[in-house]
């Protein structure tokens, strides 16, 4: 899943934790952030890093934007907290520039005791941006039935990826989690910190795992929320996720049955979705005059299952789409409609390995995916990744393996929702088994990640980061 340097090759071949030499970095020239009010304590800067970390001494350089919110209680400061909020494609600096966002995202205990440092991942936020002019071509199915259909999907993905490569410059092949982790450690060195604490959410758990394998001695504490198990094959990731999505559909249907706020209240939601997708099969749903594929509706529904706060808007949009035969009400849940989705793919395709022969493997996998998640016909985020990355011009170099950290690595707190539709509980279970000292705090509820859906769990995680004591209920 990375542009693999020699240290990671040693990890894969010899089965030992990766190590990385300490980077050298100049102190950061902190300045008032552009657009920030004069009284705001947050400061911004830039750090120079090698474009290609596999040859840091000879590579051209690039810069990554950083921001720091100093601890509000400096007398009791514990150190620096690095974070990655997920996505991928989500910037970090914006979380600190907005006072409302940082209050919502970082509990007071974290804002009081830590300098919270944002390291903008390559190609995101205020960094030199990736430019992907072509949107997803929805005339090509992501569920190919045979080799010719798979070949058409590969060609479509390659066209989109090449458009990103042409417009994005030399950073395009270097967006993997190892590069991001090494950028983050360069910032750590520039800050003069011997160790940091780390919060990784969703895709951020992948970055955190890379960081821990490369720099285990530099971690004080780590919380991972919405955990991705990087030991699993593409097929297993997609299959487990499809089952979680099917569970999520059932949870949404039960909510709609009992909550009169749902526009689908009193209806058989599962039957309604089945009927709506069949209607799309026959050209009955349009988007600007273009017939919509059933899988586009499935993608929008899956996006709406990420949080119970989206259930009512999802139900209302589905009802309007059914009434008008138009996809427009679901547009807010359909990321593939714009070129911005290319940033997501440009990053994730360098981090999730796909089949060596997609022409054979994808059609062979489709029936099993559909059987596992019948209502949305096998759709899940990891199938979206697998099918969307087939033919992408920069693929993944990651060999799936269990997280490798030394026996003395600090205990890791994993947060896992019982009904997470993007990172199912089985993912956290797999990562937990690989850790010498780690615990899972399971929260019982719907949606993806505690950070978006379970404030009590977030408070418990903040307590662990500040005290290093595992919360009650963590197992």
C-alpha positions as CSV (number, residue, x, y, z in Angstrom):
1,X,0.0,0.0,0.0
2,X,3.0,2.3,-0.2
3,X,5.9,3.5,-2.4
4,X,8.0,1.0,-0.5
5,X,11.3,2.1,0.9
6,X,14.1,-0.4,1.9
7,X,13.0,-0.4,5.6
8,X,9.5,-1.6,4.7
9,X,10.9,-4.2,2.3
10,X,12.8,-5.5,5.2
11,X,9.6,-5.7,7.2
12,X,7.8,-7.7,4.5
13,X,10.6,-10.1,3.8
14,X,12.1,-10.6,7.2
15,X,9.0,-10.2,9.3
16,X,10.5,-7.7,11.7
17,X,9.1,-4.3,12.6
18,X,10.3,-1.5,10.3
19,X,12.6,1.2,11.7
20,X,13.4,4.5,10.2
21,X,16.3,6.9,11.0
22,X,15.5,10.2,12.6
23,X,14.8,12.9,10.0
24,X,16.4,16.2,10.1
25,X,14.2,19.3,9.9
26,X,14.5,23.0,10.5
27,X,12.4,24.6,13.2
28,X,9.0,25.7,11.8
29,X,8.6,29.4,11.2
30,X,5.2,29.8,12.8
31,X,3.0,32.7,11.5
32,X,-0.5,33.9,12.0
33,X,-2.7,31.8,9.8
34,X,-4.3,33.4,6.8
35,X,-7.8,34.4,7.6
36,X,-7.5,33.8,11.3
37,X,-8.6,36.4,13.8
38,X,-5.8,38.3,15.5
39,X,-6.6,36.8,19.0
40,X,-6.6,33.2,17.7
41,X,-3.8,31.2,19.2
42,X,-3.5,28.8,16.2
43,X,-0.4,29.3,14.1
44,X,0.5,28.0,10.6
45,X,3.7,27.1,8.8
46,X,5.3,24.8,6.2
47,X,7.8,22.0,6.3
48,X,10.0,20.8,3.5
49,X,10.1,17.1,2.8
50,X,11.4,14.8,0.1
51,X,8.9,14.3,-2.7
52,X,10.1,10.6,-3.0
53,X,10.9,9.1,0.4
54,X,12.4,6.0,-1.2
55,X,15.4,8.2,-2.0
56,X,15.3,11.2,0.4
57,X,18.9,12.4,-0.2
58,X,18.4,12.9,-4.0
59,X,14.7,13.5,-4.4
60,X,13.2,16.8,-5.3
61,X,11.5,18.5,-2.4
62,X,7.9,19.5,-1.7
63,X,6.2,21.2,1.2
64,X,3.4,20.2,3.5
65,X,1.3,22.8,5.4
66,X,1.1,22.5,9.2
67,X,-0.9,24.2,11.9
68,X,-0.5,24.2,15.7
69,X,-3.1,24.9,18.4
70,X,-1.1,25.3,21.7
71,X,-2.3,23.6,24.8
72,X,-4.8,25.8,26.6
73,X,-3.3,24.8,30.0
74,X,0.4,25.0,29.3
75,X,1.3,24.3,33.0
76,X,-0.1,20.8,32.6
77,X,0.9,20.2,29.0
78,X,1.5,16.6,28.1
79,X,3.1,17.0,24.6
80,X,2.0,17.0,21.0
81,X,-1.0,15.3,19.5
82,X,-0.9,14.4,15.8
83,X,-4.1,13.4,14.1
84,X,-5.5,12.2,10.8
85,X,-9.3,12.6,10.5
86,X,-9.7,10.1,7.6
87,X,-11.1,10.5,4.1
88,X,-8.8,10.1,2.4
89,X,-8.6,13.5,0.8
90,X,-9.6,15.2,4.0
91,X,-7.3,18.0,5.0
92,X,-6.2,18.6,8.6
93,X,-5.4,22.3,8.9
94,X,-9.0,23.3,8.5
95,X,-9.9,21.5,11.7
96,X,-7.7,23.9,13.6
97,X,-8.5,27.1,11.7
98,X,-12.2,26.8,12.5
99,X,-12.9,27.4,16.2
100,X,-16.2,25.6,15.9
101,X,-14.7,22.6,14.2
102,X,-11.9,22.2,16.7
103,X,-14.3,22.5,19.7
104,X,-16.5,19.8,18.1
105,X,-13.7,17.5,17.1
106,X,-11.3,17.8,20.0
107,X,-12.7,17.4,23.5
108,X,-11.6,20.0,26.1
109,X,-9.3,17.6,27.8
110,X,-7.3,17.3,24.6
111,X,-7.3,21.0,23.9
112,X,-6.2,21.8,27.4
113,X,-3.3,19.3,27.7
114,X,-1.9,18.9,24.2
115,X,-0.4,21.1,21.4
116,X,-2.7,19.8,18.6
117,X,-0.7,19.7,15.4
118,X,-2.2,19.3,11.9
119,X,0.0,18.0,9.2
120,X,-1.8,18.5,5.9
121,X,-1.6,15.2,3.9
122,X,-0.1,15.5,0.4
123,X,-2.5,16.8,-2.2
124,X,-5.1,17.9,0.3
125,X,-6.3,21.1,1.9
126,X,-4.0,24.1,1.5
127,X,-1.1,22.0,0.1
128,X,-0.4,22.2,-3.6
129,X,-3.7,20.5,-4.8
130,X,-4.3,17.5,-6.9
131,X,-6.4,18.3,-10.0
132,X,-8.6,15.6,-11.3
133,X,-10.7,17.1,-14.1
134,X,-12.7,13.9,-15.0
135,X,-15.5,12.6,-12.8
136,X,-16.4,9.0,-12.5
137,X,-17.9,7.6,-15.7
138,X,-21.1,6.1,-14.5
139,X,-21.9,4.6,-17.9
140,X,-19.4,1.9,-17.0
141,X,-20.5,-0.6,-14.3
142,X,-18.4,-1.2,-11.2
143,X,-19.8,-4.7,-11.0
144,X,-18.5,-6.3,-14.2
145,X,-20.2,-9.5,-15.3
146,X,-17.5,-10.7,-17.5
147,X,-14.0,-10.0,-18.8
148,X,-15.0,-7.5,-21.5
149,X,-17.0,-5.5,-18.9
150,X,-14.0,-5.6,-16.5
151,X,-11.8,-4.4,-19.3
152,X,-14.1,-1.4,-19.9
153,X,-14.0,-0.6,-16.2
154,X,-10.2,-0.7,-16.3
155,X,-10.0,1.6,-19.3
156,X,-12.5,4.0,-17.6
157,X,-10.5,4.1,-14.4
158,X,-7.2,4.6,-16.2
159,X,-8.6,7.6,-18.2
160,X,-9.7,9.2,-15.0
161,X,-6.4,8.5,-13.2
162,X,-4.4,9.7,-16.1
163,X,-6.3,13.0,-16.1
164,X,-5.3,13.4,-12.4
165,X,-1.7,12.5,-13.2
166,X,-1.4,15.0,-16.0
167,X,-2.8,17.9,-14.0
168,X,-1.3,17.2,-10.6
169,X,2.5,17.1,-11.2
170,X,5.2,15.0,-9.6
171,X,3.4,14.5,-6.2
172,X,0.8,12.2,-7.8
173,X,2.8,8.9,-7.4
174,X,3.7,9.7,-3.8
175,X,0.5,9.9,-1.9
176,X,0.7,6.6,0.1
177,X,0.4,6.3,3.9
178,X,4.2,5.7,4.3
179,X,4.9,9.0,2.7
180,X,2.3,10.7,4.9
181,X,3.7,9.1,8.0
182,X,7.2,10.1,7.2
183,X,6.1,13.7,6.5
184,X,4.4,13.6,10.0
185,X,7.6,12.4,11.6
186,X,9.6,15.2,9.9
187,X,7.2,17.6,11.6
188,X,7.7,15.9,14.9
189,X,11.4,16.3,14.5
190,X,11.0,20.0,13.6
191,X,8.9,20.5,16.8
192,X,11.8,18.9,18.8
193,X,9.5,16.3,20.3
194,X,10.9,12.9,21.3
195,X,7.5,11.3,21.3
196,X,4.0,12.2,20.1
197,X,0.5,10.9,20.8
198,X,-1.6,10.0,17.7
199,X,-5.3,10.0,16.9
200,X,-6.2,8.2,13.7
201,X,-9.8,8.0,12.4
202,X,-11.0,5.7,9.6
203,X,-8.3,6.1,6.8
204,X,-6.3,7.8,9.6
205,X,-6.0,4.4,11.3
206,X,-4.0,3.3,8.2
207,X,-1.7,6.3,8.5
208,X,-1.3,5.5,12.2
209,X,-0.4,1.9,11.5
210,X,2.3,3.0,9.0
211,X,3.6,5.5,11.5
212,X,3.8,3.0,14.3
213,X,5.6,0.4,12.1
214,X,8.2,3.0,11.0
215,X,8.6,4.9,14.3
216,X,7.5,2.7,17.2
217,X,9.9,4.4,19.7
218,X,8.3,7.8,18.9
219,X,4.8,6.9,20.1
220,X,3.6,7.9,23.5
221,X,0.0,6.8,23.1
222,X,-2.3,6.0,20.2
223,X,-6.1,5.9,19.6
224,X,-7.6,4.4,16.4
225,X,-11.2,4.9,15.6
226,X,-13.0,3.0,12.8
227,X,-10.1,0.6,12.3
228,X,-9.0,-0.8,9.0
229,X,-7.4,-4.2,9.1
230,X,-4.4,-4.0,6.7
231,X,-3.7,-7.7,6.9
232,X,-6.8,-8.5,4.8
233,X,-6.9,-9.1,1.0
234,X,-9.1,-6.9,-1.2
235,X,-11.7,-9.7,-1.4
236,X,-11.9,-10.2,2.3
237,X,-12.2,-6.4,2.9
238,X,-15.0,-6.1,0.4
239,X,-16.9,-9.2,1.6
240,X,-16.8,-8.3,5.3
241,X,-17.8,-4.7,4.4
242,X,-20.7,-5.9,2.3
243,X,-22.1,-7.8,5.2
244,X,-21.8,-4.7,7.4
245,X,-23.7,-2.6,4.8
246,X,-26.5,-5.2,4.7
247,X,-26.7,-4.9,8.5
248,X,-26.7,-1.1,8.1
249,X,-29.6,-1.3,5.7
250,X,-31.6,-3.3,8.2
251,X,-30.8,-0.8,11.0
252,X,-32.0,2.1,8.7
253,X,-35.2,0.2,7.9
254,X,-35.9,-0.4,11.6
255,X,-35.3,3.2,12.4
256,X,-37.7,4.2,9.6
257,X,-40.3,1.8,10.9
258,X,-40.3,3.3,14.4
259,X,-39.6,7.0,13.7
260,X,-42.4,9.1,12.2
261,X,-39.8,11.7,11.0
262,X,-38.8,9.3,8.2
263,X,-40.3,10.0,4.8
264,X,-40.5,6.2,4.4
265,X,-42.2,5.6,7.7
266,X,-44.8,2.9,7.4
267,X,-43.3,1.4,4.3
268,X,-41.2,-1.7,3.7
269,X,-37.9,0.0,3.3
270,X,-36.0,-3.0,2.1
271,X,-38.7,-3.8,-0.4
272,X,-38.8,-0.1,-1.4
273,X,-35.0,-0.1,-2.1
274,X,-35.2,-3.3,-4.1
275,X,-38.0,-1.8,-6.2
276,X,-36.1,1.5,-6.7
277,X,-33.0,-0.3,-7.9
278,X,-35.0,-2.4,-10.3
279,X,-36.6,0.7,-11.6
280,X,-33.2,2.1,-12.3
281,X,-32.3,-1.1,-14.2
282,X,-35.1,-0.2,-16.6
283,X,-34.1,3.4,-17.1
284,X,-36.7,4.8,-14.7
285,X,-34.3,7.1,-12.8
286,X,-32.4,9.8,-14.5
287,X,-29.7,12.3,-13.7
288,X,-29.8,15.3,-16.0
289,X,-31.4,13.2,-18.7
290,X,-28.9,10.3,-18.3
291,X,-30.3,7.0,-17.1
292,X,-28.9,6.2,-13.7
293,X,-27.4,2.8,-12.8
294,X,-28.8,1.0,-9.8
295,X,-25.3,0.9,-8.3
296,X,-25.3,4.8,-8.2
297,X,-28.3,4.7,-5.9
298,X,-26.7,2.0,-3.8
299,X,-23.6,4.2,-3.4
300,X,-25.8,7.1,-2.2
301,X,-27.7,4.9,0.3
302,X,-24.4,3.5,1.6
303,X,-23.2,7.1,2.2
304,X,-26.3,7.9,4.1
305,X,-25.7,5.0,6.4
306,X,-22.5,6.6,7.8
307,X,-24.4,8.3,10.6
308,X,-27.9,8.2,12.1
309,X,-27.9,12.0,11.6
310,X,-28.2,11.3,7.9
311,X,-31.1,8.9,8.2
312,X,-33.8,11.5,7.9
313,X,-32.2,13.4,4.9
314,X,-31.6,10.0,3.2
315,X,-35.2,8.9,3.6
316,X,-36.5,12.2,2.3
317,X,-34.1,12.1,-0.7
318,X,-35.1,8.6,-1.5
319,X,-38.8,9.5,-1.4
320,X,-38.2,12.4,-3.7
321,X,-36.1,10.4,-6.1
322,X,-38.9,7.7,-6.2
323,X,-41.6,10.3,-6.8
324,X,-39.8,12.3,-9.5
325,X,-37.7,9.7,-11.1
326,X,-34.7,11.9,-10.7
327,X,-31.3,11.3,-8.9
328,X,-30.9,15.0,-8.0
329,X,-32.2,14.7,-4.4
330,X,-29.5,12.2,-3.7
331,X,-26.7,14.3,-5.1
332,X,-25.4,15.3,-1.6
333,X,-24.7,11.6,-1.0
334,X,-23.0,10.9,-4.3
335,X,-19.3,11.9,-4.2
336,X,-18.5,10.5,-7.6
337,X,-20.4,13.2,-9.4
338,X,-17.5,15.6,-9.4
339,X,-13.8,15.6,-10.2
340,X,-13.0,16.0,-6.5
341,X,-13.6,12.2,-6.1
342,X,-10.4,11.7,-8.0
343,X,-8.4,12.9,-5.0
344,X,-10.0,10.1,-2.9
345,X,-9.0,7.5,-5.5
346,X,-5.6,9.0,-6.1
347,X,-4.7,8.4,-2.5
348,X,-6.6,5.2,-1.6
349,X,-5.5,3.3,-4.7
350,X,-1.9,3.6,-3.4
351,X,-3.0,2.0,-0.1
352,X,-5.4,-0.9,-0.8
353,X,-4.1,-3.7,-3.0
354,X,-6.4,-5.0,-5.7
355,X,-6.5,-8.2,-7.8
356,X,-3.5,-8.8,-10.1
357,X,-5.9,-9.8,-12.9
358,X,-9.1,-7.7,-12.5
359,X,-10.5,-9.0,-15.7
360,X,-10.9,-12.4,-14.1
361,X,-11.1,-11.6,-10.4
362,X,-13.7,-8.9,-10.4
363,X,-16.4,-10.8,-12.3
364,X,-15.7,-13.9,-10.3
365,X,-16.2,-12.0,-7.0
366,X,-19.4,-10.2,-8.0
367,X,-21.9,-13.1,-7.2
368,X,-20.4,-13.5,-3.7
369,X,-20.6,-9.8,-3.0
370,X,-24.2,-9.7,-4.1
371,X,-25.2,-12.7,-2.0
372,X,-23.5,-11.1,1.1
373,X,-25.2,-7.7,0.7
374,X,-28.3,-8.5,-1.4
375,X,-30.3,-5.2,-0.8
376,X,-27.6,-2.9,-2.2
377,X,-26.4,-5.7,-4.5
378,X,-22.9,-6.1,-2.9
379,X,-22.1,-2.4,-2.7
380,X,-19.7,-1.3,0.0
381,X,-16.9,1.3,0.3
382,X,-14.2,-1.4,-0.1
383,X,-15.9,-2.7,-3.2
384,X,-16.0,0.8,-4.5
385,X,-12.2,1.0,-3.8
386,X,-11.4,-2.3,-5.4
387,X,-13.4,-1.8,-8.5
388,X,-12.5,1.9,-8.8
389,X,-8.7,1.3,-8.5
390,X,-8.6,-1.4,-11.1
391,X,-6.4,0.1,-13.9
392,X,-5.5,3.2,-11.9
393,X,-2.1,4.5,-13.2
394,X,-0.4,4.3,-9.7
395,X,-1.3,1.1,-7.9
396,X,-0.6,-0.2,-4.4
397,X,2.8,-1.7,-3.4
398,X,1.4,-2.8,-0.1
399,X,1.5,-6.5,0.8
400,X,-1.2,-7.3,3.3
401,X,0.2,-8.2,6.7
402,X,-0.7,-7.9,10.3
403,X,0.4,-4.8,12.1
404,X,4.0,-5.2,13.4
405,X,5.1,-3.4,16.4
406,X,7.5,-4.4,19.1
407,X,6.5,-6.1,22.4
408,X,7.2,-2.9,24.4
409,X,4.9,-0.7,22.1
410,X,2.5,1.3,24.2
411,X,-1.1,0.0,24.6
412,X,-3.3,1.1,21.7
413,X,-7.0,1.9,22.3
414,X,-9.2,0.8,19.4
415,X,-12.7,2.2,19.1
416,X,-15.2,0.1,17.2
417,X,-18.9,0.4,16.6
418,X,-21.1,-2.6,16.6
419,X,-22.9,-1.4,13.4
420,X,-20.1,0.4,11.6
421,X,-20.9,0.1,7.8
422,X,-17.4,1.2,6.6
423,X,-15.0,-0.4,9.1
424,X,-16.9,-3.4,10.6
425,X,-16.1,-4.7,14.1
426,X,-14.2,-7.7,12.6
427,X,-11.5,-5.3,11.3
428,X,-10.8,-4.0,14.9
429,X,-10.8,-7.6,16.1
430,X,-8.1,-8.5,13.6
431,X,-5.9,-5.6,14.5
432,X,-6.3,-6.2,18.2
433,X,-5.0,-9.8,17.8
434,X,-1.8,-8.4,16.3
435,X,-1.1,-6.0,19.2
436,X,1.0,-7.0,22.2
437,X,-0.9,-4.6,24.4
438,X,-4.1,-3.2,23.0
439,X,-7.8,-2.9,23.9
440,X,-11.1,-2.5,22.0
441,X,-13.7,-0.1,23.4
442,X,-16.9,-1.2,21.6
443,X,-19.7,1.2,21.4
444,X,-23.2,0.0,20.5
445,X,-24.7,2.1,17.8
446,X,-25.1,2.9,14.1
447,X,-22.7,4.8,11.8
448,X,-19.1,5.0,10.9
449,X,-16.6,6.0,13.7
450,X,-17.2,7.0,17.3
451,X,-15.8,10.4,16.5
452,X,-18.9,11.2,14.4
453,X,-21.5,9.2,16.3
454,X,-20.6,8.5,20.0
455,X,-19.6,11.5,22.1
456,X,-19.3,9.3,25.3
457,X,-16.8,7.0,23.5
458,X,-14.8,10.1,22.3
459,X,-14.6,11.4,25.9
460,X,-13.3,8.0,27.0
461,X,-10.7,8.0,24.3
462,X,-9.6,11.5,25.3
463,X,-9.3,10.3,28.9
464,X,-6.9,7.5,27.7
465,X,-4.8,10.0,25.8
466,X,-4.4,12.2,28.8
467,X,-4.0,9.6,31.6
468,X,-2.7,6.5,29.8
469,X,-5.3,4.5,31.7
470,X,-7.6,2.3,29.6
471,X,-11.3,3.3,30.0
472,X,-13.8,1.0,31.7
473,X,-15.2,-1.5,29.3
474,X,-12.1,-1.7,27.1
475,X,-11.3,-5.3,26.4
